[in-house]
Amino acid sequence: MRTKQVLNGLSPYVPGKTIEEVKEAYGLEKITKLASNENPFGFSDRVKEGLQQSIEHLEIYPDGYSRELRNVLSSRLDVHEKQLIFGNGSDEIMQIICRAYLEPGTNTVMATPTFPQYRHNALIEGAEVREVPLVDGTHDLQEMLNQVDELTRVVWICNPNNPTGTMINQHQFNDFMAKCPEDVLVVMDEAYVEYVTDIDFPDALADLSKYPNMIITRTFSKAYGLAALRIGYGIASEALIASLEPAREPFNTNALAQKAAIYALEDDAFIEKTNTRTKHTKDKLVAFCKEKGLDYYPSETNFLLVHLPVTGDEMTEYLLQNGFIVRSGEALGIPNSIRLTIGSEEQMDEIMAIMNNKLVESKQV
Ligand SMILES: *Cc1c(COP(=O)(O)O)cnc(C)c1O
């Protein structure tokens, strides 16, 4: 048997270690995972109660058009129903975009490091991937524009960017969109938009009508805490959404996920509470970094990329031994750093104390 040639050079996604794996390997009782930017406060009670009543008719296919959720979300976002597309996580929206727009002979432009699924899916479609290094942890939009040519089909902007947490502002966004050719699809990945507090964050949604070549992707996996259910969505002009629909599987989002998303949207207080607590704890972590002289990227998300005087792998291993799973910067393409999800205050107090021990220890050698 022979796969597509490009697959020989691609590795499957390696998920962070699971809590069970770490417990076993390190003989620990309690493990805290701060590696995947999940919500440490769980998800809304409204979802929990609602879902229990929704477990019926599992023998019936889900609504392939997600009508109910589409209704709720379109009025909430003040867009037409035909301006939405739903995916099995926003990951799937990215896959659909690549399937619909990329093929051998085309190219796609993105930052590096950024969310890895853009590159992965683009390569599977046989497109050339043009990666533009971040500058100070932020998209180098001018250089990204320089990389765009007549064979460019898609440009990816992760805003705020994962793994750095930084954002592009309204002015940079306006400028980029004005200069980007209108026949190039621009993906604004707003997976962390619910966490953003900077008033200079671009309101891409408000500008949607100006840019028929832009799609905004969002997800219920992060602030809404529904990562297990896999549901995300894209917002764009009707024509752009219509261009993607043939590349979408008919029943790609499941019935329970559609219900859960509706319930989640009924509980704004949960998002507010998540935000207040995240901000408070992030401020504490930032203060810790300042005190210890550790550089970090200013983050508009629920994670922080912290630079270290030791390798990311070394710190990650030390934290594992002490019951915390984080993401090593080496794995993310930013050596000598770690990416920490902002956990509960208690979790962060604990991890800061452990990091401090490692920092003190490393100074003594
Ligand atoms: C987590 C994440 C996603 C994927 O979210 P799903 O909806 O769970 O697939 C997309 N983009 C970025 C930048 C993320 O960090």
PDBQT file of the ligand as one rigid body, heavy atoms in Angstrom, charges set to zero:
ROOT
HETATM    1  C1  LIG A 401      -7.357  25.118  20.673  1.00  0.00    +0.000 C 
HETATM    2  C2  LIG A 401      -7.235  25.886  19.411  1.00  0.00    +0.000 A 
HETATM    3  C3  LIG A 401      -8.043  25.621  18.306  1.00  0.00    +0.000 A 
HETATM    4  C4  LIG A 401      -8.854  24.380  18.155  1.00  0.00    +0.000 C 
HETATM    5  O1  LIG A 401      -9.933  24.302  18.842  1.00  0.00    +0.000 OA
HETATM    6  P1  LIG A 401     -11.034  23.180  18.597  1.00  0.00    +0.000 P 
HETATM    7  O2  LIG A 401     -12.237  23.983  18.339  1.00  0.00    +0.000 OA
HETATM    8  O3  LIG A 401     -11.052  22.410  19.859  1.00  0.00    +0.000 OA
HETATM    9  O4  LIG A 401     -10.653  22.328  17.423  1.00  0.00    +0.000 OA
HETATM   10  C5  LIG A 401      -7.949  26.413  17.191  1.00  0.00    +0.000 A 
HETATM   11  N1  LIG A 401      -7.060  27.417  17.141  1.00  0.00    +0.000 NA
HETATM   12  C6  LIG A 401      -6.244  27.686  18.158  1.00  0.00    +0.000 A 
HETATM   13  C7  LIG A 401      -5.294  28.796  18.044  1.00  0.00    +0.000 C 
HETATM   14  C8  LIG A 401      -6.296  26.928  19.322  1.00  0.00    +0.000 A 
HETATM   15  O5  LIG A 401      -5.439  27.168  20.308  1.00  0.00    +0.000 OA
ENDROOT
TORSDOF 0
